[in-house]
Amino acid sequence: MKMNKFKTIRYVFPLLALFIGSAIQPAFADSQPVDQLKEFLRATKALTADFKQVLLDEAERPIQTSYGEFYLQRPGKFRWDYKKPFQQQILANSGKVWFYDADLEQVTIKKLDDSIGSTPALLLSGQISLEENFTMLKQGTDEGLVWVKLLPKNQDSSFKYVLIGLLNGVLAGMELNDNFGQLTHIYFSNIKLNPPIKGDLFDFTPPKNADIVSD
């Protein structure tokens, strides 16, 4: 059972990778969805939010629902704190990504290199260019959100596509379809744009008893 849970966090990351109460609305929230997304990323230097994440199987049945908090500081820093049902963390800083599972007492460290950058994990971090890594398509309006579809240009990407949902020009939801036949839905709330965030929030020191796996 522990091994299955560990596999789940591996699926979560590319969103999560990356990947979002008062929210500041971008100046042209009525513009086209692709332009809204570009402006949102341009104007966002830091971000905090609560999230609800639902993992679904091939038949779109919920497998697991997770809750937690998300932090972003551009460029290149983000943190996902999973609070329930399991305590997990994903942190990116200084060119590395740490995956920590408290129940498994395991830390996995990866380089923040091109292989990770070709997935949506770093979409919000400022580490990659949307135009270079994705084909961006307008998807219309659904559930009150305007949607942008991102198709990875790298054929080795672990994801078929990513959908980004915007509400008044602010990130509000995501849908990720991976090559394992799973769908991941993420809903964001209590979004705060450009709040003060202490830099040490993105520092990670592995617990003494944790097993460490590094590429």
Buried (B, 14 or more C-beta within 10 A) or exposed (E): EEEEBBEBBEBBBBBBBBBBEEBEEBEEBEBEBBBBBBBBBEBBBBBBBBBBBBBBEEEEEEBBEBEBBBBBBBEBBBBBBBEEEBEBBBBBBEEBBBBBBEEBBBBBBBEBEEBBBBBBBBBBBBBBEBEEBBEBBBBEEEEEBBBBBBBBEBEEBBBEBBBBBBBBBBBBBBBBBBEEEBBBBBBBEEBBBBEEBEEEBBEBEBEEEBEEEEE
